[in-house]
Amino acid sequence: MKKLLPLMLSLAATPALAASGPFFSLGNSNFIVTLAFIAFVAILLIAKVPAKIGALLDGRAAQIKAELEEAKALREEAKALLASYERKSAEMMAQSEQIVAAAKAEAQSAAAQAKEDLKVSIARRLAAAEERIASAEAGAIREVRERAVDVAVSAASSVLAKQFATEGAQATIDDAIAQVAAKLH
């Protein structure tokens, strides 16, 4: 059918009967053009030009189809890469948010620990100051007692010395003073 179609079209395209004389004569230019056209179509059919043109067109169609398939594959690969990068980006964002949250929590924990350490340090210094005050107070009390004992011993010794003028009494006074001094110190 494919081979008959060009032949039928060439026969249907008869000349417009503009030439004079019989049609089937070598003097008729229309007949010569028709014979040349039929010969040209026959040469094309013998050389299988329509098949070659069809094969070229089929090859080009196959090449275009392959390029389309490759483009589809590349598009799918690009979509997969895009989805992968978006997923990785979301993961990185989530991870960065976790890092920021952990850093905030750590900073709050460090601030709380610093406050606690400051309270402990203040309490320790306050206790040391109270201890120094108590030590100074105890030292002052001891010094006052020693001074009072010395004054009392001195006063007792002068009173007793006035009351006892004898030497035997002096030894008793000295013993009593030594006992008082020993008990008070």
Secondary structure, 3 states (H helix, E strand, C coil): CCCHHHHHHHHHCCCCCCCCCCCCCCCCHHHHHHHHHHHHHHHHHHCCHHHHHHHHHHHHHHHHHHHHHHHHHHHHHHHHHHHHHHHHHHHHHHHHHHHHHHHHHHHHHHHHHHHHHHHHHHHHHHHHHHHHHHHHHHHHHHHHHHHHHHHHHHHHHHHHHHHCCCHHHHHHHHHHHHHHHHHHC
